[in-house]
């Protein structure tokens, strides 16, 4: 059975998925954090044959909850109605993902800066891989 990894954000949610043997994590996609996101995640879980969810736990360096943890806990409660959800630390996962991808931001038309579209999915893969390494 596969395991799904989630990097929760107020605007976007990164999704990663493991291989069948739960040895490796792969970035899957980035979802907009909107009213339909739970249904989109449920669809991915059912399509991919996922057995559990690993959700990034956002803590600071003193291991205190970051402000976004309030939203993450609500999100976790919604998912736990149908699935097993495990918290796993996500300290610096987005930073690490940006380093692995070569750069965090790309220049967009008009001079504004945009995140690389798969950055959040890569951060989810880092969280999931850390979890997989801890159980294998």
OpenMM code with the backbone's topology and positions (N, CA, C; nanometers):
from openmm import Vec3, app, unit

residues = "UNK UNK UNK UNK UNK UNK UNK UNK UNK UNK UNK UNK UNK UNK UNK UNK UNK UNK UNK UNK UNK UNK UNK UNK UNK UNK UNK UNK UNK UNK UNK UNK UNK UNK UNK UNK UNK UNK UNK UNK UNK UNK UNK UNK UNK UNK UNK UNK UNK UNK UNK UNK UNK UNK UNK UNK UNK UNK UNK UNK UNK UNK UNK UNK UNK UNK UNK UNK UNK UNK UNK UNK UNK UNK UNK UNK UNK UNK UNK UNK UNK UNK UNK UNK UNK UNK UNK UNK UNK UNK UNK UNK UNK UNK UNK UNK UNK UNK UNK UNK UNK UNK UNK UNK UNK UNK UNK UNK UNK UNK UNK UNK UNK UNK UNK UNK UNK UNK UNK UNK UNK UNK UNK UNK UNK UNK UNK UNK UNK UNK UNK UNK UNK UNK UNK UNK".split()
positions = [
    Vec3(0.0832, -0.1198, 0.0000),
    Vec3(0.0000, 0.0000, 0.0000),
    Vec3(0.0871, 0.1253, 0.0000),
    Vec3(0.0394, 0.2258, -0.0644),
    Vec3(0.1113, 0.3516, -0.0736),
    Vec3(0.0744, 0.4423, 0.0437),
    Vec3(0.1599, 0.5400, 0.0676),
    Vec3(0.1366, 0.6424, 0.1690),
    Vec3(0.1424, 0.7772, 0.0992),
    Vec3(0.0536, 0.8670, 0.1386),
    Vec3(0.0512, 1.0010, 0.0811),
    Vec3(0.1125, 1.0985, 0.1816),
    Vec3(0.1880, 1.1945, 0.1313),
    Vec3(0.2452, 1.3002, 0.2143),
    Vec3(0.1823, 1.4330, 0.1776),
    Vec3(0.1555, 1.5154, 0.2792),
    Vec3(0.0903, 1.6436, 0.2554),
    Vec3(0.1674, 1.7557, 0.3237),
    Vec3(0.1961, 1.8598, 0.2457),
    Vec3(0.2533, 1.9843, 0.2976),
    Vec3(0.1429, 2.0888, 0.2900),
    Vec3(0.0836, 2.1218, 0.4053),
    Vec3(-0.0316, 2.2118, 0.4105),
    Vec3(0.0130, 2.3572, 0.4057),
    Vec3(-0.0553, 2.4354, 0.3245),
    Vec3(-0.0353, 2.5794, 0.3199),
    Vec3(-0.1687, 2.6490, 0.3048),
    Vec3(-0.1752, 2.7736, 0.3447),
    Vec3(-0.3021, 2.8470, 0.3376),
    Vec3(-0.3522, 2.8624, 0.1943),
    Vec3(-0.2608, 2.8744, 0.0976),
    Vec3(-0.3003, 2.8917, -0.0424),
    Vec3(-0.2900, 2.7626, -0.1231),
    Vec3(-0.1843, 2.6855, -0.0981),
    Vec3(-0.1601, 2.5639, -0.1746),
    Vec3(-0.1261, 2.4485, -0.0812),
    Vec3(-0.1590, 2.3277, -0.1282),
    Vec3(-0.1292, 2.2060, -0.0531),
    Vec3(-0.0476, 2.1147, -0.1432),
    Vec3(0.0726, 2.0829, -0.0985),
    Vec3(0.1592, 1.9932, -0.1746),
    Vec3(0.1269, 1.8483, -0.1436),
    Vec3(0.1255, 1.7674, -0.2480),
    Vec3(0.0933, 1.6251, -0.2357),
    Vec3(0.2108, 1.5434, -0.2895),
    Vec3(0.2496, 1.4430, -0.2115),
    Vec3(0.3513, 1.3474, -0.2551),
    Vec3(0.2958, 1.2076, -0.2303),
    Vec3(0.3540, 1.1097, -0.2970),
    Vec3(0.3068, 0.9722, -0.2806),
    Vec3(0.4260, 0.8780, -0.2794),
    Vec3(0.4134, 0.7717, -0.2035),
    Vec3(0.5214, 0.6729, -0.1973),
    Vec3(0.5022, 0.5670, -0.3046),
    Vec3(0.6058, 0.4879, -0.3244),
    Vec3(0.5931, 0.3695, -0.4075),
    Vec3(0.5196, 0.2622, -0.3263),
    Vec3(0.4836, 0.1519, -0.3891),
    Vec3(0.4093, 0.0439, -0.3227),
    Vec3(0.4836, -0.0133, -0.2017),
    Vec3(0.6159, -0.0179, -0.2090),
    Vec3(0.6961, -0.0750, -0.1006),
    Vec3(0.7267, 0.0255, 0.0096),
    Vec3(0.6772, 0.1455, -0.0035),
    Vec3(0.6977, 0.2561, 0.0915),
    Vec3(0.8459, 0.2827, 0.1195),
    Vec3(0.9252, 0.2779, 0.0133),
    Vec3(1.0673, 0.3104, 0.0253),
    Vec3(1.0998, 0.4511, -0.0225),
    Vec3(1.0258, 0.4984, -0.1235),
    Vec3(1.0578, 0.6261, -0.1860),
    Vec3(0.9343, 0.7154, -0.1973),
    Vec3(0.9566, 0.8455, -0.1809),
    Vec3(0.8503, 0.9455, -0.1941),
    Vec3(0.8716, 1.0252, -0.3217),
    Vec3(0.7622, 1.0538, -0.3914),
    Vec3(0.7672, 1.1284, -0.5164),
    Vec3(0.6680, 1.2441, -0.5124),
    Vec3(0.7094, 1.3630, -0.5569),
    Vec3(0.6129, 1.4733, -0.5673),
    Vec3(0.5009, 1.4336, -0.6624),
    Vec3(0.3768, 1.4623, -0.6248),
    Vec3(0.2618, 1.4241, -0.7084),
    Vec3(0.1981, 1.5467, -0.7732),
    Vec3(0.1503, 1.6400, -0.6911),
    Vec3(0.0858, 1.7584, -0.7464),
    Vec3(0.0652, 1.8617, -0.6380),
    Vec3(0.0260, 1.9797, -0.6811),
    Vec3(-0.0070, 2.0892, -0.5902),
    Vec3(-0.1537, 2.1230, -0.6112),
    Vec3(-0.2269, 2.1296, -0.5016),
    Vec3(-0.3690, 2.1610, -0.5057),
    Vec3(-0.3928, 2.2993, -0.4474),
    Vec3(-0.4895, 2.3694, -0.5021),
    Vec3(-0.5309, 2.4956, -0.4420),
    Vec3(-0.6062, 2.4630, -0.3137),
    Vec3(-0.5766, 2.5359, -0.2070),
    Vec3(-0.6444, 2.5142, -0.0799),
    Vec3(-0.7789, 2.5875, -0.0846),
    Vec3(-0.8799, 2.5140, -0.1292),
    Vec3(-1.0136, 2.5719, -0.1413),
    Vec3(-1.1158, 2.4764, -0.0799),
    Vec3(-1.2425, 2.5063, -0.0955),
    Vec3(-1.3481, 2.4266, -0.0322),
    Vec3(-1.3562, 2.2837, -0.0858),
    Vec3(-1.2963, 2.2545, -0.2001),
    Vec3(-1.3036, 2.1211, -0.2592),
    Vec3(-1.1772, 2.0375, -0.2372),
    Vec3(-1.0801, 2.0915, -0.1649),
    Vec3(-0.9506, 2.0243, -0.1544),
    Vec3(-0.9600, 1.8885, -0.0835),
    Vec3(-1.0445, 1.8753, 0.0170),
    Vec3(-1.0587, 1.7467, 0.0859),
    Vec3(-1.1083, 1.6405, -0.0122),
    Vec3(-1.2057, 1.6747, -0.0949),
    Vec3(-1.2559, 1.5801, -0.1954),
    Vec3(-1.1486, 1.5450, -0.2971),
    Vec3(-1.0669, 1.6422, -0.3363),
    Vec3(-0.9575, 1.6144, -0.4308),
    Vec3(-0.8573, 1.5176, -0.3695),
    Vec3(-0.8261, 1.5375, -0.2417),
    Vec3(-0.7319, 1.4481, -0.1734),
    Vec3(-0.7927, 1.3081, -0.1602),
    Vec3(-0.9197, 1.3001, -0.1234),
    Vec3(-0.9868, 1.1699, -0.1142),
    Vec3(-0.9817, 1.0967, -0.2482),
    Vec3(-1.0006, 1.1693, -0.3574),
    Vec3(-0.9948, 1.1095, -0.4903),
    Vec3(-0.8558, 1.0534, -0.5197),
    Vec3(-0.7526, 1.1282, -0.4853),
    Vec3(-0.6146, 1.0804, -0.5056),
    Vec3(-0.5909, 0.9546, -0.4222),
    Vec3(-0.6348, 0.9573, -0.2969),
    Vec3(-0.6156, 0.8438, -0.2067),
    Vec3(-0.6830, 0.7184, -0.2621),
    Vec3(-0.8056, 0.7325, -0.3078),
    Vec3(-0.8791, 0.6174, -0.3614),
    Vec3(-0.8188, 0.5686, -0.4924),
    Vec3(-0.7806, 0.6610, -0.5796),
    Vec3(-0.7222, 0.6241, -0.7094),
    Vec3(-0.5884, 0.5537, -0.6931),
    Vec3(-0.5070, 0.6014, -0.5993),
    Vec3(-0.3711, 0.5495, -0.5819),
    Vec3(-0.3632, 0.4309, -0.4850),
    Vec3(-0.4701, 0.3997, -0.4134),
    Vec3(-0.4662, 0.2898, -0.3172),
    Vec3(-0.3806, 0.3217, -0.1960),
    Vec3(-0.4037, 0.4374, -0.1384),
    Vec3(-0.3246, 0.4858, -0.0248),
    Vec3(-0.3778, 0.4276, 0.1057),
    Vec3(-0.2863, 0.3881, 0.1956),
    Vec3(-0.3262, 0.3293, 0.3235),
    Vec3(-0.3256, 0.4293, 0.4385),
    Vec3(-0.2425, 0.5340, 0.4286),
    Vec3(-0.2392, 0.6347, 0.5342),
    Vec3(-0.1834, 0.7655, 0.4818),
    Vec3(-0.2028, 0.8688, 0.5629),
    Vec3(-0.1588, 1.0038, 0.5285),
    Vec3(-0.0537, 1.0492, 0.6282),
    Vec3(0.0536, 1.1074, 0.5770),
    Vec3(0.1540, 1.1731, 0.6606),
    Vec3(0.1404, 1.3223, 0.6344),
    Vec3(0.1097, 1.3956, 0.7400),
    Vec3(0.0833, 1.5388, 0.7311),
    Vec3(0.1946, 1.6151, 0.8012),
    Vec3(0.2518, 1.7133, 0.7316),
    Vec3(0.3593, 1.7927, 0.7891),
    Vec3(0.3140, 1.8689, 0.9129),
    Vec3(0.3916, 1.8550, 1.0199),
    Vec3(0.3650, 1.9230, 1.1469),
    Vec3(0.4566, 2.0449, 1.1551),
    Vec3(0.3977, 2.1632, 1.1585),
    Vec3(0.4733, 2.2881, 1.1515),
    Vec3(0.5096, 2.3391, 1.2918),
    Vec3(0.6368, 2.3242, 1.3259),
    Vec3(0.6889, 2.3686, 1.4554),
    Vec3(0.8072, 2.4625, 1.4307),
    Vec3(0.8350, 2.5480, 1.5298),
    Vec3(0.9534, 2.6328, 1.5202),
    Vec3(1.0732, 2.5578, 1.5796),
    Vec3(1.1873, 2.6249, 1.5869),
    Vec3(1.3082, 2.5579, 1.6356),
    Vec3(1.3026, 2.5251, 1.7844),
    Vec3(1.2096, 2.5850, 1.8561),
    Vec3(1.1880, 2.5523, 1.9972),
    Vec3(1.0813, 2.4451, 2.0128),
    Vec3(1.0376, 2.3874, 1.9019),
    Vec3(0.9359, 2.2832, 1.8965),
    Vec3(0.7986, 2.3312, 1.9448),
    Vec3(0.7734, 2.4608, 1.9282),
    Vec3(0.6419, 2.5170, 1.9564),
    Vec3(0.5663, 2.5280, 1.8245),
    Vec3(0.4337, 2.5145, 1.8332),
    Vec3(0.3519, 2.5237, 1.7127),
    Vec3(0.3700, 2.6583, 1.6435),
    Vec3(0.3885, 2.6542, 1.5112),
    Vec3(0.3833, 2.7760, 1.4313),
    Vec3(0.2371, 2.8187, 1.4215),
    Vec3(0.2106, 2.9454, 1.3899),
    Vec3(0.0717, 2.9927, 1.3823),
    Vec3(-0.0187, 2.9106, 1.2891),
    Vec3(0.0366, 2.8546, 1.1830),
    Vec3(-0.0446, 2.7788, 1.0876),
    Vec3(-0.0919, 2.6444, 1.1443),
    Vec3(-0.0343, 2.5994, 1.2554),
    Vec3(-0.0734, 2.4700, 1.3121),
    Vec3(-0.2211, 2.4646, 1.3491),
    Vec3(-0.2794, 2.5769, 1.3847),
    Vec3(-0.4229, 2.5788, 1.4157),
    Vec3(-0.5023, 2.5301, 1.2942),
    Vec3(-0.4672, 2.5809, 1.1764),
    Vec3(-0.5347, 2.5401, 1.0526),
    Vec3(-0.5009, 2.3954, 1.0158),
    Vec3(-0.3768, 2.3558, 1.0388),
    Vec3(-0.3348, 2.2191, 1.0069),
    Vec3(-0.4111, 2.1187, 1.0933),
    Vec3(-0.4313, 2.1500, 1.2201),
    Vec3(-0.5051, 2.0592, 1.3094),
    Vec3(-0.6510, 2.0444, 1.2656),
    Vec3(-0.7123, 2.1514, 1.2213),
    Vec3(-0.8499, 2.1448, 1.1695),
    Vec3(-0.8535, 2.0587, 1.0433),
    Vec3(-0.7564, 2.0794, 0.9560),
    Vec3(-0.7439, 2.0017, 0.8322),
    Vec3(-0.7273, 1.8529, 0.8652),
    Vec3(-0.6424, 1.8238, 0.9628),
    Vec3(-0.6187, 1.6849, 1.0050),
    Vec3(-0.7478, 1.6210, 1.0545),
    Vec3(-0.8244, 1.6935, 1.1348),
    Vec3(-0.9512, 1.6409, 1.1864),
    Vec3(-1.0469, 1.6036, 1.0732),
    Vec3(-1.0502, 1.6839, 0.9689),
    Vec3(-1.1375, 1.6552, 0.8542),
    Vec3(-1.0931, 1.5271, 0.7846),
    Vec3(-0.9632, 1.5096, 0.7668),
    Vec3(-0.9112, 1.3904, 0.6997),
    Vec3(-0.9295, 1.2651, 0.7854),
    Vec3(-0.9181, 1.2807, 0.9184),
    Vec3(-0.9262, 1.1657, 1.0093),
    Vec3(-1.0653, 1.1028, 1.0142),
    Vec3(-1.1627, 1.1703, 0.9599),
    Vec3(-1.2969, 1.1106, 0.9536),
    Vec3(-1.2968, 0.9857, 0.8661),
    Vec3(-1.2070, 0.9819, 0.7676),
    Vec3(-1.2031, 0.8704, 0.6731),
    Vec3(-1.0695, 0.7975, 0.6644),
    Vec3(-0.9611, 0.8586, 0.7155),
    Vec3(-0.8283, 0.8021, 0.6942),
    Vec3(-0.7409, 0.8119, 0.8191),
    Vec3(-0.6404, 0.7259, 0.8255),
    Vec3(-0.5392, 0.7366, 0.9301),
    Vec3(-0.4448, 0.8502, 0.8912),
    Vec3(-0.4242, 0.9450, 0.9834),
    Vec3(-0.3377, 1.0597, 0.9577),
    Vec3(-0.2317, 1.0664, 1.0667),
    Vec3(-0.1063, 1.0777, 1.0242),
    Vec3(0.0069, 1.0837, 1.1159),
    Vec3(0.0788, 1.2162, 1.0954),
    Vec3(0.1059, 1.2870, 1.2043),
    Vec3(0.1892, 1.4067, 1.1960),
    Vec3(0.3353, 1.3658, 1.1844),
    Vec3(0.4104, 1.4407, 1.1030),
    Vec3(0.5551, 1.4225, 1.0944),
    Vec3(0.6179, 1.5607, 1.0798),
    Vec3(0.7276, 1.5879, 1.1504),
    Vec3(0.7888, 1.7213, 1.1457),
    Vec3(0.8243, 1.7654, 1.0040),
    Vec3(0.8022, 1.8953, 0.9795),
    Vec3(0.8324, 1.9503, 0.8468),
    Vec3(0.9327, 2.0646, 0.8535),
    Vec3(1.0113, 2.0712, 0.9565),
    Vec3(1.1046, 2.1830, 0.9733),
    Vec3(1.1918, 2.1971, 0.8493),
    Vec3(1.1868, 2.3140, 0.7887),
    Vec3(1.2669, 2.3529, 0.6722),
    Vec3(1.2414, 2.2708, 0.5459),
    Vec3(1.1286, 2.2002, 0.5382),
    Vec3(1.1038, 2.1186, 0.4188),
    Vec3(1.0905, 2.2044, 0.2928),
    Vec3(1.0215, 2.3187, 0.3024),
    Vec3(1.0079, 2.4055, 0.1841),
    Vec3(1.1423, 2.4651, 0.1455),
    Vec3(1.2215, 2.5023, 0.2447),
    Vec3(1.3549, 2.5568, 0.2174),
    Vec3(1.4419, 2.4500, 0.1500),
    Vec3(1.4373, 2.3282, 0.2029),
    Vec3(1.5152, 2.2190, 0.1457),
    Vec3(1.4686, 2.1890, 0.0032),
    Vec3(1.3382, 2.1903, -0.0193),
    Vec3(1.2852, 2.1649, -0.1539),
    Vec3(1.3334, 2.2711, -0.2519),
    Vec3(1.3346, 2.3974, -0.2084),
    Vec3(1.3788, 2.5043, -0.2983),
    Vec3(1.5258, 2.4882, -0.3335),
    Vec3(1.6062, 2.4451, -0.2371),
    Vec3(1.7489, 2.4222, -0.2644),
    Vec3(1.7675, 2.3072, -0.3632),
    Vec3(1.6886, 2.2014, -0.3454),
    Vec3(1.6994, 2.0858, -0.4347),
    Vec3(1.6560, 2.1207, -0.5763),
    Vec3(1.5607, 2.2130, -0.5879),
    Vec3(1.5104, 2.2507, -0.7193),
    Vec3(1.5951, 2.3589, -0.7837),
    Vec3(1.6935, 2.4068, -0.7138),
    Vec3(1.7846, 2.5038, -0.7722),
    Vec3(1.7541, 2.6473, -0.7377),
    Vec3(1.6292, 2.6815, -0.7181),
    Vec3(1.5928, 2.8164, -0.6775),
    Vec3(1.4491, 2.8155, -0.6281),
    Vec3(1.4219, 2.9029, -0.5364),
    Vec3(1.2888, 2.9054, -0.4768),
    Vec3(1.1887, 2.9804, -0.5629),
    Vec3(1.2325, 3.0881, -0.6239),
    Vec3(1.1380, 3.1715, -0.6977),
    Vec3(1.1850, 3.1909, -0.8412),
    Vec3(1.0890, 3.2047, -0.9303),
    Vec3(1.1194, 3.2372, -1.0687),
    Vec3(1.0550, 3.3709, -1.1013),
    Vec3(1.1141, 3.4428, -1.1929),
    Vec3(1.0611, 3.5737, -1.2326),
    Vec3(0.9427, 3.5528, -1.3257),
    Vec3(0.8330, 3.6162, -1.2937),
    Vec3(0.7117, 3.6054, -1.3751),
    Vec3(0.6949, 3.7327, -1.4567),
    Vec3(0.6108, 3.7276, -1.5602),
    Vec3(0.5849, 3.8490, -1.6386),
    Vec3(0.5360, 3.9623, -1.5484),
    Vec3(0.5787, 4.0824, -1.5785),
    Vec3(0.5383, 4.1973, -1.4977),
    Vec3(0.6286, 4.2207, -1.3777),
    Vec3(0.7321, 4.1385, -1.3627),
    Vec3(0.8294, 4.1596, -1.2563),
    Vec3(0.7950, 4.0982, -1.1220),
    Vec3(0.6763, 4.0408, -1.1060),
    Vec3(0.6454, 3.9795, -0.9778),
    Vec3(0.7140, 3.8439, -0.9690),
    Vec3(0.7232, 3.7922, -0.8479),
    Vec3(0.7915, 3.6649, -0.8278),
    Vec3(0.6892, 3.5570, -0.7945),
    Vec3(0.7078, 3.4392, -0.8509),
    Vec3(0.6192, 3.3269, -0.8253),
    Vec3(0.7004, 3.2079, -0.7775),
    Vec3(0.6418, 3.1296, -0.6880),
    Vec3(0.7053, 3.0050, -0.6484),
    Vec3(0.7030, 2.9073, -0.7654),
    Vec3(0.8021, 2.8221, -0.7706),
    Vec3(0.8004, 2.7132, -0.8669),
    Vec3(0.6757, 2.6307, -0.8387),
    Vec3(0.6002, 2.5957, -0.9423),
    Vec3(0.4696, 2.5327, -0.9219),
    Vec3(0.4750, 2.3987, -0.8499),
    Vec3(0.5855, 2.3290, -0.8535),
    Vec3(0.5944, 2.1998, -0.7856),
    Vec3(0.6694, 2.2079, -0.6526),
    Vec3(0.7035, 2.3272, -0.6072),
    Vec3(0.7777, 2.3417, -0.4822),
    Vec3(0.7029, 2.2790, -0.3655),
    Vec3(0.5727, 2.3032, -0.3546),
    Vec3(0.4953, 2.2493, -0.2424),
    Vec3(0.4861, 2.0967, -0.2484),
    Vec3(0.4769, 2.0402, -0.3672),
    Vec3(0.4757, 1.8944, -0.3816),
    Vec3(0.6117, 1.8358, -0.3460),
    Vec3(0.7183, 1.9076, -0.3799),
    Vec3(0.8532, 1.8628, -0.3432),
    Vec3(0.8724, 1.8675, -0.1924),
    Vec3(0.8186, 1.9708, -0.1278),
    Vec3(0.8252, 1.9787, 0.0189),
    Vec3(0.7476, 1.8623, 0.0807),
    Vec3(0.6324, 1.8276, 0.0230),
    Vec3(0.5550, 1.7130, 0.0714),
    Vec3(0.6350, 1.5841, 0.0560),
    Vec3(0.7100, 1.5717, -0.0537),
    Vec3(0.7928, 1.4525, -0.0754),
    Vec3(0.9048, 1.4445, 0.0280),
    Vec3(0.9608, 1.5578, 0.0667),
    Vec3(1.0658, 1.5592, 0.1689),
    Vec3(1.0083, 1.5151, 0.3037),
    Vec3(0.8913, 1.5661, 0.3389),
    Vec3(0.8249, 1.5250, 0.4635),
    Vec3(0.7974, 1.3746, 0.4610),
    Vec3(0.7400, 1.3280, 0.3504),
    Vec3(0.7068, 1.1859, 0.3384),
    Vec3(0.8312, 1.0989, 0.3404),
    Vec3(0.9361, 1.1390, 0.2690),
    Vec3(1.0587, 1.0587, 0.2675),
    Vec3(1.1200, 1.0493, 0.4065),
    Vec3(1.1160, 1.1590, 0.4812),
    Vec3(1.1657, 1.1570, 0.6192),
    Vec3(1.0867, 1.0566, 0.7024),
    Vec3(0.9557, 1.0555, 0.6860),
    Vec3(0.8723, 0.9583, 0.7574),
    Vec3(0.9072, 0.8150, 0.7147),
    Vec3(0.9164, 0.7919, 0.5834),
    Vec3(0.9475, 0.6586, 0.5339),
    Vec3(1.0814, 0.6082, 0.5873),
    Vec3(1.1805, 0.6988, 0.5891),
    Vec3(1.3121, 0.6609, 0.6414),
    Vec3(1.3037, 0.6238, 0.7896),
    Vec3(1.2121, 0.6868, 0.8633),
    Vec3(1.2003, 0.6591, 1.0067),
    Vec3(1.1312, 0.5259, 1.0362),
    Vec3(1.0551, 0.4734, 0.9401),
    Vec3(0.9850, 0.3451, 0.9637),
    Vec3(1.0515, 0.2269, 0.8934),
    Vec3(1.1407, 0.2541, 0.8008),
    Vec3(1.2061, 0.1441, 0.7262),
    Vec3(1.3442, 0.1138, 0.7792),
] * unit.nanometer
topology = app.Topology()
chain = topology.addChain("A")
for resn in residues:
    res = topology.addResidue(resn, chain)
    for name in ("N", "CA", "C"):
        topology.addAtom(name, app.Element.getBySymbol(name[0]), res)
